[in-house]
Amino acid sequence: MVLWFIFTVVRKLFMLALLVALAVGAWMIWDDPALLLDAWRAVSGRFDSYA
């Protein structure tokens, strides 16, 4: 029972840390025009390779 509780808490903390990391990364890309342009080129380059 204790092991299950510890696993559940660790899993929730990991998901929270992942969401925070994604939010910080998105904010950094949005806030820096050079990073935003690089991200746009990377994403559009992926889709151009399929066409």
C-alpha positions, 0 to 999 in steps of 0.5 A: 500500500505504501509503495503504491502511494509513493509511486502515485506521488512520484508519478504526479510530481513527474507529470507536474515537472514535465508540464512546467518544463513544457510551459517554460520552454514554450514561453522561452520560444515565444519570448525570443524572436530568434528562437521562435524563427528557428522553431518555425523553420524546424517545424515547417521543414518537417512538413516540407519533407513530406510534400 
